[in-house]
Amino acid sequence: MTEISRREFLQQSAAAAGSVALLGGSALAADNAPAKPVSPNEVIRIATIGCGGMGNAHLGALTNLKNSGYPVEIVAVSDVYQVRLDAATARTGAKPYSDYRKILERKDIDAVSVAAPDHWHSRITIEAADAGKDVYCEKPMTHWRDLKEAQDVVAAIARNKRVMQVGTQFVSSSLWEETGSRIKSGAIGKVIHAQGSDMRNGPIGVYDPKSNDGQADPTKNLDWKMWLGPAKKRDWDPGRFFAFRSFWDYSGGCGTDFLPHIMTPLVRTMGLGFPKRVSGTGGQYQLKDGREVPDIFTITMEYADGPSVLLIASLANDSSLPWVIRGHTGTITMDLGKSVIAPQKAVTGEAPGEEIVAKRGWSLEEHFRDFLDCVKVRRKPRSNEMLGYQVMTALHMGIHSYQTGRSMAFDQATGRARFV
């Protein structure tokens, strides 16, 4: 694990990132206009990098937006696997590229959506920002191992005055803003605890190390060396390609695959910022089939002056722990459509409860709409890079804690995480 001084990071990013609010809705600094401004009615030209499962979801959402009248055009697609690239080309009519760097060379492309495996997220994002592109990047924002990746992404977005959205689409529901407003107004008093989970069970192909579509062949239609990229060089293994989420080199398993969706709304709604201390536990108790990652992962986070947060991700049981935020005078129970505020009668007596119904639902299309709207007006999206950095800090610490059996502490002043 790399521990770095935050001095260089701050020098690169403070001027742009430090002058705006960390969370969505705040305008970028006045001098952050793009080199080629996008007018409100101009078509945004976008390319998708990575055309597997989530890449196709990106293509579907963007196509639906276009068909509904939104001024967006998919002009290029990229993948190292020719079968996927051909399918994406046939679906969109966009120009295909086996090397994403050729996309970044095009001056007529305004933005990219990144759906490559986790170990590519930071590199592609930084290179895209340096090439003048705005970026929608799938969660997790970066790979879990080195926190410097997240810091470098924040610096690159600030340095190039770009717009970035992390693909945590649950945040697109207005419920989080509406609930956050009630928390700020004192509806539940001092917040002391929160929880959430993403629990799944049954066969999950993208986690099965035996996955193989029977077509992939690195001697004919797949650039395996390119796919490995910054990861350790290995001989061809179809399981690592099709189930990359099960291997530490490319993913943090369900911890970094599921929990960004659960953690990001909580961090944003409560304005938590960076954790003070994090512990990760769990194990590979049921699924012992060659994968490296746990089938259940629990992370606990402590924030300065509270709250503490408990999150669970599972691949072997689907009995969920609901979203709950606990305060001294009330408790909020949430799903993606509404929040219910119940008073703590021991403190408030017979005070009435309250129900909040989301005015805007969540969807991948809504999350892309927020990103594209922000590209036009140069505003921070709801799940921007600073929020992504805060979430990645907790996940980075949690995975390292799980692997070592030791808790970690974070010093925000230096940007360092250390074992305690």
N, C-alpha and C positions, 0 to 999 in steps of 0.2 A: 504494500500500500504506500502510495506517495503522499507525504505531508509537505505542503508548500506554504510559503509566505503569501499572504493575500496582497502584499504591497504592489507587485506588478499588475495583478488582476485589477486592483482598485484604480491604479493609474490609467489603465486602458478604458475602464468602464464607468468610473464615477461621474464624469462630466455629463454623460448621456443618461445612464441608468439612475444615478443618485438624485437627479433633479426631478424625477417623476415618481408617482406612487408605484409600489411594487405590483399591485394587482390591477386587473382589467378595468377599462373604462376611463383611465386617465390619458390625456393627450400626450404625445411625444413633445419634446422640446421644440421650440419654434424653428430651430435651424435643422430639424431632422427630416426635411422634405427629401424625397428620393431624387436621384439624379434625373430620372425620367418620370415625372409625376403622372399618376393615373387619375384621369378625370372621373367624376361620379358616373358618367354614362359610357366610359370607355370600357371595352372588353378586356378583362384581365386574362392574360395568356399564361397558362400554368402547365407544368410538366410533372409527371408522377415517376418517382424513382423507387423501384421495387414493386413488382406486380404479382405477388403471391396473394394470400388471403386478405390481409388488410389493404394491400395495394389495390385490389379489385374493389374493396369496400370504398376506398377513396374515389376510384373511377366512377362507381355507381352514384355516390353522393354528388360529385361534381356534375355528372350527366343529368341527374335529377334537377339540380339547381339551374343548369342551362335550359333544360326543357320547360322549367317554370318561368323562364324569362330573365333569369339573372345573367348579367353580362360577363360570362366566364367561358373560356375555351380551353380544352385539353389539346395542346399542340405537340406534345412529345411524351413518350414513355420509355422507360429503361429497365432492363433486367438482364442478369448474367445467364439466365436459363432461357434458351431459345423458345421452348414450348410455351412458357408464360409470356414471353415477349410477343410471340406471334398472336396469342389469344388477345392480349391487350391491344395490339395494333388493329386486329380485326374488329374489336369491340368499339374502338374510339375513332379509327381513321387517323390517329396521330402518328407522327414520324417516330420510328423505333430506333433505339440506341442500345447497344450491348455494353457500352461504357458511359456511365452517367456524366463523366467529365465533359463529354462532347455537348451535353445539354447546357452545362454551365458556361460554355463558350458562346452560346447564342445570346446576342444582345436583345433579341425581340421577345425573350421570355421574362415575365415579371416575377414569377414565384414558382416554387417547387413544393410538392408534397413528398415526404420521405417515409417509405414503408419498408425499408431494408431492415435486416436483423439489428438488434440493439448495438452490437459492437461496431456498427457503421454510423450510428446516429450522429455522434459528435463530429466526425470527420466530414461527412457530407454536409451537415448544417453549417459548419465553419467555412468550408469551401464555397458553398452556395452564397453565404452572406458576403464573403470576400469578392464574389463575382457579381454582387449587386442584386441578388435575388432575395425576396421575402420567403420565409420558410414555415410550412406546416409540417411538424415532425411527430411521428407516432410516439406514444409513451413506450417505455420510459424515455425521458429526454436524452439520456446518455447511458452507457454501460455502467454497471454498479461498481466496478473494481476501483477506479481512480476518480476521486472527486474533482481533480483538476479538469477532467473532461467537461463537467458542468460549468465550472468557472470559466473555462476557455470559450464555451458557447456564449455565455452571458457577455463576455468581453467582445467577442466577434460581432454579436448583434448590436451592441452599443457602438463599437468602433465604426461599423458600416451603416449605422442608423437604419437598421432593418426592422421589420415586423416579424414576430415569431409567435406561433401558436403550438402548444403541445397537445397531442391527440387524446385528451381526457374529456370525452364528449358529455359526460354526466354534468359537467360544470355549465353546460349551455342552458340547463334549466334555470328559470328565474327563481326557483325555490331557494337556492343558496343565498342569493342577494336579499330576498325578502326575509329569510330566517336570520341572516346576519344582521339586518337592520334591527330586528326585534332584540337580538342579543345585545347590540350596542345600546339600545334604549333601556336596558336593564330588566328585560322581561323574565330572566331566570337568575338574576343576581350574578355573583361571582362564579365564573365557569371553572369547574374543578376536574371534570373528567369527560372523555368522549370515547366512543367505540364504533367499530364497523367491521365488515367482513365481506369476502367474496369466496363462497364455498361451492365446490363442484365435485361431481362424482361420475363414475362410469367411464367408458372409453373416450379418451380425448386424443384424437389423432396427432395434433400438433405437439403433443408431449410423448408420443410413443417412439422410442428409439428404433423400432423395427419398421417405421414408416418408409414407404418406397412406392412411387407411382409406376415403377417399371419402365419409365421412359428416359429418365435422367442418365446421361452418359457423358462424363467429363472429356472423353475423347472425341465427342461428336457435337453435343448441343449444350454444354454447360461449362462455364469458365470457373472451375473450382478454385484455382489460385486467386482469382479476383474476388470470389465470394469470401474466402478466408480473410483477405485484406490484412488489417492490423492484428488479427488473432494469430495464435501459434500455428505454424505450418504443419499440416497433417495430410496423410493419404486420404483419398476419396472415401467418404463414409456417408451413404445415403441417409442414415439415421440422423447424423449431425446436420445435414442440409434440411431435411423435412421436419425435424423435431429439434431445431436449434435451441428452443426454450428450455430443453432439459439438460443443457450443458453450460457450465460456468464460463467457458470462453466467450460465449455469445449472449448469455442471458443470466438473470438471477432467478429463473424459474417463476413459480406463481407469485413470489414475493415482489418482483419487479414487473411482472406481467399483469397481475390482477390489482395489486394494491395502489398503483398510481390513480386508478379510477376511484378508489374509496378514500384515499388520503387527500388528494388534491382539493375536493370540495370542502372537506373539513378544515384544512389549513387556510383556505381562502375565506370561508364563512366566519371562522373565529379569529382571523388575522394573526395566526400563530407565528409566522416567520420561521426561524431556524430552531431546531430542537437543542436542548441543553445536554441531554443524555439519552442514549438509545440502547436497548437490548433486543437481541433476536434469538428465538428458540424454535424448536420443532424437530423434524426428523423425517427420515425415509422409512416409514413403518410398514407400509403396505405395498408400494410400487417399487419393487426391486428387480428391475428389468434391464439394467444397464445405464439408466439415467443417473445423473449426478446430483440433481437438485432434490430438495425435500418434497414429500407429498403433503405435508402440512407445515406452515410457517407462521409464527406468531411474533409480532413486533410490538414493543412498548416504548413509548416516547415520552419524555418529560420536557416541558417547556418552562422557561424562566417564570417563576411565580404562577405556574400552572397554565393550562391543565396538564394532566397525564392522559395519554391516548393509547388505547389498545386496539390493534388490528389483527385479523386472522385471514390467511389465504389457504385454501385446501384444494387438493386434487382427488381426495379419497373419501369425502363426506360432504353432503350438500345442506346440512342443517345450519342455517345462517345465524350470525349474530347481527341484529338490526343496527342501523345507524341511530345512535343516541348521543345527545349532548346533555350533560348533567351540570346544573348550577345550584347554588345554595338555596335559591328560592323557587326553582322550577326545573323541569326536565323536558327536553325536546326529543320526540321520537319522529323519525323521518323515513319516508320512502322517496321515490323520484317524482311523486306527484303532489305530496302534501307533507306538512309538518304539524304535529300536535304538541302544544305546550300545556303541560300539566303542572299545576302549582305544588310545591312541597308544603303540605298542610301543616307540618310541624312548625313551619316558620310563618306561613301566610294565612293560616286558618282556612276559611272557606272561600278563598279567592277563586274566581271563575277561571276555567281553562280557555284555550284559544286554538283555533285551527287555521292554518295558512295553506291555501291552495295555489299551486304554481300558476302564474299567469302565462308563462311561456314554457312549453315542454322541452325536453332534451332530445336531441337526435344528432347523428353524424352530419347531416345536412345543415342543421342549425349551427353546429360548431364550425363548419367550413364557412357558413355565411358570416359569422362573427369575424373570422380571419380575413375574409375577402373585403368586408366592410372596413376593417382596420387598415388593410393595404391601401385603400382609397384615401382615407382621411388621416393616416399615420398616427393611429391610436394603439395603445397596448391592448391586445386581446384578453379575454377572460382567463386563459390558461397560458400566460406569457412565460418567457424564459426565466424571469426572476422567481416566479412561483414554482416553475420546474426545478430550479436550482435548490429551493428550499425543500421540495419533496425528495429530490435525489440525494440531498445531504442525509436525510433520515434513512433512506433505503440503503445508501452506501454504508452507513454505520450499522444498520440492522443485519445486512448480509455478512459483513466482516465479524460482527458479534456472534452470529450463528455459527460461523465456521471455526471460531476460536474459543467460544465459551466465555468471552470477556465482554463486558459492557464498554461502550465508547462515549466520550464526551466531546462536545464541539465548542470551539472558541470562535465566536463570530468575528471578533476583532482581528484575528489572524487568518481565519479561514481554515483552521486545522482541526482535524478529528484525531483523537488519540485514545488508546486503550486505558481504562482505569480499573 
